[in-house]
Structures are given as C-alpha cells and as structure tokens.
Amino acid sequence: MEVAQEIQRLDNPLANTVVLRKAEPRLLAVSNRLADGHFYLMRQLCWVLTINAVETYILQPRDSAGFEMIADAVQNSVASPNQYLDVVVGVRGPMAPPQMCRGLRLPIVMFDQIISFNREQNIDLLVFLGQGRVPPLVGVTRAHIEEALNRTTQVARNTGASDRHRALNYLAVNNYPEFYLNAADECHGTPPGLPQRDAFLSGVEVRRSRQSGARRIVDVIFAFTDNNTSVVRKFFVRVDVTERFPFLVTPWSPYYDHS
C-alpha cells in the first residue's frame, strides 16, 4: 500500500481535500507549515489516501498524534518522491457522507499508525545484514536484493481489505529481513558446490492455514521458477491476521503441496 504523494488543495479553506499523489518540490513548504505546529489547520482538511493513483480511503486520525504522522508522511513523499513505502494501520468504517469531503463517497479509515519505510535505507540495511549472515549469502548482490524488494512490495499494493492483503502488507513492511534475503537467495544465490541460481519470483498465493482454529492464520506461499529448467521451488511463512496488528507464526520454510 502506498501513501499518496501530491497535495491538491481546493478553494474553500474550511472544506479542503488533501489528496496524496505525485510529489512536487513546491509542496514541501506546505507540508513544512502543516508540520510546524499548525495542526489546527490539518483538522480542517480532508485527508484522502490513494492506492495506485486511485482515491481509496478518507483518513481520520484516532488522536492528535495522527496528524503528525500524516505530516511526516507528506514531507517524506515530497522530499524523496518514489522512495517511501507507507502503510496505514487502522479500522475501516462506513462510507463518508457527501458533505464530509466535498462529495467524495469513500470508506472512512480511523487509523492508529502510519508506518513509513525508505527504500534505499532498507536496501542498505538488507545488504549489511546479508554480509553478516551465517551461512553467508553467496552470489547475491545489492541489485538482487533490490529486485526482491521491488517484486514483493508490488504485490503488497492493495486496499488492505482482506486477510490476504493484510498478510502481504505485513510481510512487505515488518522488521523481518530474512524474508527479502531468502527471496534474493532463491533467485540468484549460489548453493555450496552448485552453480549460481537463475530464477524469478513467479507467484504469490495466500491460503487459510490448516493450523487455523479460533484464530485466523494464513500461509503465504512464494513460488520461484528456474529460468533454465522451469523447476518450481516453493517456500512459505505463516501469519496470524486475527487482530489489528498481524504477526509471524512460522518463519520462512520449504512448502510442499498437499494432495
């Protein structure tokens, strides 16, 4: 999920709608002013989250700290376009009434948190962790890790409206570096005594786990296809999505199809 990157201001100062889309440097001054203690102005605005350039949700902070999160997200997106991945964590509510945001009929999300990640900083961290890994990653370069990050974050650009979406979004942004390092290793790593792999992430599937009982647990399955032999290798992680904040149940493991 991506938080918008452009501020589009409407004429009426008491009914302004802020839509985050494509960033422009001139908007940095606006976001700086909003962040510089002028949160009373932010309360007069209608904040709209866009996903893949589609206006998707109207955002409402659960408390005053939420306005600071919005200001930070706007500043990051304006200062470093296309470098930030942002996820909004909250509860989806009813459709907004027409008078709320100048006629926009979108679901309202009462959010608790906006999590922002800088792509370049994440890649640098993953490269550092990969160099110190035991056993070490062999044959995996920074470009390979960046490729894994790009592919996995693409599948996480969704509305977060289902357990499948929430599990993917959690894996894309949580502090679980093994997820990206293992994906890069499966595509380009060099196993001991074997030639370097040449594979690609060919599929991502989310299934309800057999371990689900009273809780909602899903298996997120990643398929890697060898470019030379077409052999498919599958791995999975298990995620509990019962509550507002998902968490990892089973780490990266080989997956075997069940008949």
C-alpha positions as CSV (number, residue, x, y, z in Angstrom):
1,M,0.0,0.0,0.0
2,E,1.4,3.4,-0.8
3,V,0.5,6.7,0.8
4,A,-0.2,9.4,-1.7
5,Q,2.4,11.8,-2.9
6,E,0.9,15.0,-4.1
7,I,-1.1,17.7,-2.2
8,Q,-4.0,19.0,-4.2
9,R,-5.8,21.9,-2.4
10,L,-9.3,23.0,-3.1
11,D,-10.6,26.6,-2.9
12,N,-12.7,26.5,0.3
13,P,-10.3,26.7,3.3
14,L,-12.9,25.0,5.5
15,A,-13.5,22.1,3.1
16,N,-10.1,21.5,1.7
17,T,-9.4,18.0,0.5
18,V,-5.8,16.9,0.5
19,V,-5.1,14.1,-2.0
20,L,-1.7,12.5,-1.9
21,R,-0.5,11.7,-5.4
22,K,2.7,12.6,-7.4
23,A,5.1,14.7,-5.4
24,E,6.2,18.2,-6.4
25,P,9.1,20.1,-4.7
26,R,6.9,23.2,-4.3
27,L,4.6,21.4,-1.9
28,L,7.4,20.9,0.6
29,A,6.7,24.4,2.0
30,V,3.1,23.4,2.5
31,S,3.9,20.2,4.4
32,N,6.5,22.0,6.5
33,R,3.9,24.6,7.6
34,L,1.5,21.8,8.5
35,A,4.1,20.0,10.5
36,D,5.4,23.2,12.2
37,G,2.8,23.3,14.9
38,H,-0.1,24.2,12.7
39,F,-2.1,21.1,13.4
40,Y,-5.3,23.2,13.8
41,L,-5.1,23.7,10.0
42,M,-4.8,20.0,9.5
43,R,-8.1,19.4,11.3
44,Q,-9.8,21.5,8.7
45,L,-8.6,19.3,5.9
46,C,-10.0,16.1,4.4
47,W,-7.2,13.6,4.0
48,V,-7.6,11.1,1.2
49,L,-5.4,8.0,0.7
50,T,-4.7,7.0,-2.9
51,I,-3.5,3.5,-3.8
52,N,-2.1,3.1,-7.3
53,A,-3.4,6.5,-8.2
54,V,-7.0,5.6,-7.2
55,E,-8.7,7.6,-4.4
56,T,-9.4,4.8,-1.9
57,Y,-10.0,5.9,1.7
58,I,-10.7,9.0,3.7
59,L,-8.3,9.1,6.7
60,Q,-9.2,10.1,10.2
61,P,-6.6,10.0,13.0
62,R,-7.7,8.3,16.2
63,D,-6.0,11.0,18.2
64,S,-3.9,14.2,17.7
65,A,-0.7,12.2,17.1
66,G,-2.2,11.0,13.8
67,F,-1.8,14.5,12.3
68,E,1.9,14.4,13.0
69,M,2.1,11.0,11.2
70,I,0.3,12.5,8.2
71,A,2.6,15.5,8.1
72,D,5.7,13.2,8.3
73,A,4.4,11.0,5.5
74,V,3.7,14.0,3.3
75,Q,7.1,15.5,4.0
76,N,8.9,12.2,3.2
77,S,7.0,11.8,0.0
78,V,7.6,15.3,-1.2
79,A,11.3,15.4,-0.2
80,S,12.0,11.9,-1.7
81,P,9.5,11.0,-4.4
82,N,9.0,7.3,-5.0
83,Q,11.4,6.4,-2.2
84,Y,8.9,5.7,0.6
85,L,6.5,2.9,1.2
86,D,3.8,3.8,3.6
87,V,1.2,1.6,5.3
88,V,-1.8,2.9,7.1
89,V,-2.9,0.8,10.1
90,G,-6.5,1.3,11.3
91,V,-10.1,0.2,11.2
92,R,-12.3,0.6,8.1
93,G,-15.6,2.2,8.9
94,P,-18.7,3.4,7.0
95,M,-18.8,5.4,3.8
96,A,-18.3,9.1,4.2
97,P,-21.4,11.3,3.9
98,P,-21.4,13.6,0.8
99,Q,-20.8,16.7,2.9
100,M,-17.7,15.4,4.6
101,C,-15.2,15.7,1.7
102,R,-16.9,17.7,-1.0
103,G,-18.9,14.8,-2.3
104,L,-16.3,12.1,-2.1
105,R,-18.0,8.8,-1.3
106,L,-15.2,6.7,0.1
107,P,-14.9,4.5,3.2
108,I,-13.5,6.1,6.3
109,V,-10.4,4.6,7.9
110,M,-9.9,5.5,11.6
111,F,-6.1,5.0,11.8
112,D,-3.7,4.3,14.7
113,Q,-0.4,4.4,12.8
114,I,1.3,5.3,9.6
115,I,4.4,3.2,9.0
116,S,6.9,4.7,6.5
117,F,9.9,2.9,5.1
118,N,12.6,4.4,2.9
119,R,13.5,2.0,0.1
120,E,17.2,2.9,-0.2
121,Q,17.8,2.8,3.5
122,N,16.0,-0.6,3.6
123,I,18.2,-2.0,0.8
124,D,21.4,-0.7,2.5
125,L,20.3,-2.4,5.8
126,L,19.5,-5.7,4.0
127,V,22.9,-5.6,2.2
128,F,24.6,-5.1,5.6
129,L,22.6,-8.0,7.2
130,G,23.2,-10.2,4.2
131,Q,27.0,-9.7,4.5
132,G,26.9,-10.8,8.2
133,R,24.6,-13.8,7.6
134,V,25.6,-17.3,8.7
135,P,25.9,-19.1,6.4
136,P,26.8,-16.1,4.2
137,L,24.9,-15.2,1.1
138,V,27.0,-16.2,-1.9
139,G,26.3,-14.6,-5.4
140,V,23.7,-12.2,-4.1
141,T,24.4,-8.6,-4.9
142,R,22.7,-5.3,-3.9
143,A,20.8,-5.3,-7.2
144,H,19.4,-8.8,-6.4
145,I,18.2,-7.6,-3.0
146,E,16.7,-4.5,-4.6
147,E,14.9,-6.7,-7.2
148,A,13.5,-8.9,-4.4
149,L,12.3,-5.7,-2.5
150,N,10.6,-4.4,-5.7
151,R,8.8,-7.6,-6.6
152,T,7.5,-8.2,-3.1
153,T,6.3,-4.7,-2.5
154,Q,4.5,-4.7,-5.8
155,V,2.2,-7.5,-4.6
156,A,1.5,-5.5,-1.4
157,R,0.0,-2.6,-3.2
158,N,-3.6,-3.3,-2.3
159,T,-6.5,-1.9,-0.3
160,G,-5.8,-4.0,2.8
161,A,-9.5,-5.1,2.8
162,S,-8.9,-8.8,3.2
163,D,-6.8,-11.2,5.3
164,R,-4.8,-11.9,2.2
165,H,-4.0,-8.2,1.7
166,R,-3.1,-7.7,5.4
167,A,-0.7,-10.7,5.5
168,L,1.1,-9.4,2.3
169,N,1.3,-5.9,3.6
170,Y,2.6,-7.1,7.0
171,L,5.4,-9.1,5.3
172,A,6.3,-6.2,3.0
173,V,7.0,-3.7,5.8
174,N,7.6,-5.6,9.0
175,N,11.1,-5.9,10.5
176,Y,11.7,-9.4,9.0
177,P,14.8,-9.1,6.8
178,E,15.1,-12.8,6.3
179,F,12.0,-12.5,4.0
180,Y,13.8,-10.4,1.4
181,L,17.2,-12.1,1.9
182,N,15.8,-15.5,1.3
183,A,13.9,-14.3,-1.8
184,A,17.1,-12.9,-3.2
185,D,19.0,-16.1,-2.4
186,E,16.4,-18.3,-4.1
187,C,16.6,-16.2,-7.3
188,H,20.4,-15.6,-7.5
189,G,22.2,-17.3,-4.7
190,T,25.0,-19.9,-5.1
191,P,24.5,-23.0,-3.0
192,P,27.7,-24.8,-1.8
193,G,29.1,-27.0,-4.6
194,L,26.4,-25.9,-7.1
195,P,26.1,-23.3,-9.9
196,Q,24.5,-19.9,-9.2
197,R,20.7,-20.0,-9.3
198,D,18.9,-18.2,-12.1
199,A,15.2,-18.0,-11.0
200,F,12.5,-15.5,-10.5
201,L,9.5,-15.0,-8.2
202,S,6.7,-16.5,-10.3
203,G,3.8,-16.5,-7.9
204,V,2.5,-15.5,-4.5
205,E,-0.5,-17.3,-3.0
206,V,-2.3,-16.9,0.3
207,R,-4.2,-19.8,1.8
208,R,-6.0,-20.3,5.0
209,S,-3.7,-22.4,7.2
210,R,-4.6,-25.8,8.5
211,Q,-3.5,-24.5,11.8
212,S,-6.4,-22.0,11.9
213,G,-8.7,-22.7,14.7
214,A,-10.2,-19.9,16.8
215,R,-7.7,-17.6,15.2
216,R,-7.3,-16.5,11.6
217,I,-4.0,-17.8,10.3
218,V,-2.8,-17.8,6.7
219,D,0.0,-19.4,4.8
220,V,1.7,-17.0,2.4
221,I,3.3,-19.2,-0.3
222,F,6.1,-17.9,-2.7
223,A,6.9,-19.8,-5.9
224,F,10.3,-19.5,-7.6
225,T,10.7,-20.8,-11.2
226,D,14.2,-21.6,-12.6
227,N,14.7,-19.8,-15.9
228,N,16.7,-22.7,-17.4
229,T,14.8,-25.8,-16.2
230,S,11.3,-24.4,-15.3
231,V,11.6,-26.3,-12.0
232,V,9.4,-24.6,-9.3
233,R,10.5,-24.3,-5.7
234,K,8.1,-23.1,-3.1
235,F,8.5,-21.6,0.4
236,F,6.1,-20.1,2.8
237,V,5.6,-18.1,6.0
238,R,2.6,-18.4,8.3
239,V,1.0,-15.2,9.6
240,D,-1.7,-14.6,12.2
241,V,-4.1,-11.9,11.0
242,T,-6.7,-12.2,13.7
243,E,-6.2,-8.8,15.2
244,R,-5.4,-5.4,14.0
245,F,-1.6,-6.0,14.1
246,P,-0.7,-9.2,12.3
247,F,2.4,-11.2,13.5
248,L,4.6,-14.0,12.2
249,V,3.8,-17.6,13.4
250,T,6.1,-19.7,11.3
251,P,9.3,-18.3,9.6
252,W,10.5,-18.9,6.1
253,S,10.3,-22.7,5.4
254,P,10.0,-25.0,2.4
255,Y,6.5,-25.6,1.2
256,Y,5.2,-28.9,-0.2
257,D,1.9,-29.1,-2.0
258,H,-0.7,-31.3,-0.2
259,S,-2.9,-33.6,-2.2
